[in-house]
Amino acid sequence: MTSSANFSAPFIRRPVATSLITVAIFLSGVVAFRFLPVSPLPQVDFPTISVGANLPGASPETMASAVATPLERQFGRIAGVTQMTSSSGLGSTNITMQFDLNRDINAAARDVQASINAARSQLPADLPGQPTYRKVNPADAPILILDRLDHIGGGLAEDREEHGTLSARESQIASVGDGINDFSDVLKPDGGAFMASDD
């Protein structure tokens, strides 16, 4: 008789005890699974930084060539960048960079700031301010989107002032986390303009 037969013989002779042991092992596994330190669907936060720059009145093509391109050239030299996307609109451009999971987000932010400083001399001289950056979580999604269209034809200065007032009020709401405010001036076919605001 082989050793495998000798091992299985007691379980064959005692089927009830074998069934109880099997059930006990299964229940023990179910209980132990609840205490595992690894989640079945872990929350992974990729280190991500978004950079924005504004040049009022500039076309999307100008923003892409004169603002986004010099910044992208500098950002491409940062170590650990796995993905970089950019979008340019009327008077604004946004560049989003995603880094390796083992990349420290604070160190990456310092590298981004250094790259912005290095690219400043290549940006348009009439750029009203330094490009800004912020840390973002790509897993976060907005739970509320406000969209305002000014069809009356009011001035853009008034629209921007109203947008700033709305943003300030939103920041005072309790339990509000990271808010993303996007302001864009979109020309209407008749030559007028309306303001689009996504919060």
Buried (B, 14 or more C-beta within 10 A) or exposed (E): EEEEEEEEEEEEEEEEEBEEEEEEEEEEEEEEEEEEEEEEEEEEEBBBBBBBBBBEEBBBEBBBEBBBBBBBEBBEEBEBBEEBEBEBBBBBBBBBBBBEEEBEEEEBBEBBBEBBEBBBEEBBEEBEEEBEBEBBEBEEEEEEEEEBEBEEEBEBEEBBEBBEEBBEEBEEEEEEEEEEBEBBBEEEEEEEBBBBBEB
